[in-house]
Amino acid sequence: MSLKLIRKEIRKAANPKKAKLLLRFFKTGKGEYGEGDVFLGITVPKQREIVKKFKDLPLRDIEDLVKSKIHEERLIALLLLVYNYQKHQEMREEIYAFYLKNIKHVNNWDLVDLSAPNIVGKFLLKIDKSSLYYFLKSKNIWKRRIAVLSTFEFIRNNDFEDALKIAELLLKDKHDLIYKAVGWMLREIGKRNTNELIKFLNTYYKKMPRTMLRYSIEKLPEKQRKTYLNSNS
């Protein structure tokens, strides 16, 4: 498998009409969070097909893809990392280090969401998680979102402590994409342990950004949702 072949496959799957839609969807205009990103218009299922076909691509070539200006090439690189992390236990530490080394290229919400839980989250599950709190201090929104989304793996394993701490620390964040991510993780906690979610809400619902609150209470009964929303300042 070679870099030249996978790039040929990627170009073959391009859809210019869909690319125009994605430019708007991922906010690539001046001053927006995805400013300057380049899209070819390839669906995620199609990208996963390419990943399956080129699953043996070496890390040196994956690194070229993850540094690409083209969004789909970066996502394919990250999906290849996820695949290798799952399939090759002996590579996990190397892949985690590779991810951190190239973290500046994980620079849109889908890139974060499809990679952080399955690499950073899985790697940190049973070890020290202090790196996540370091990410929270970053001015880079994507590092903060990586910290949030990485907790999804902890939540899957019924470990809520860090997700709740991170949610508390981000109550005063300024970005809607962080509010949505935190709300999503709180909702996932609630699906597994409603009491933990209610305890957090009863402490912080008046301080929570409305977007965060709305995402977090999506699975609660309607009457309960209305009570929280009506009391949210």
Secondary structure, DSSP 8 states (H G I E B T S, - for coil): --HHHHHHHHHHT--HHHHHHHHHHTT-STTSTTTT-B-----HHHHHHHHHHTTT--HHHHHHHHT-SBHHHHHHHHHHHHHHHHH-GGGHHHHHHHHHHTGGG--SHHHHHTTTIIIIIHHHTTS--HHHHHHHT-S-HHHHHHHHHHHHHHHHTT--HHHHHHHHHTTT---HHHHHHHHHHHHHHHHH-HHHHHHHHHHHTTTS-HHHHHHHTTTS-HHHHHHHHHH--
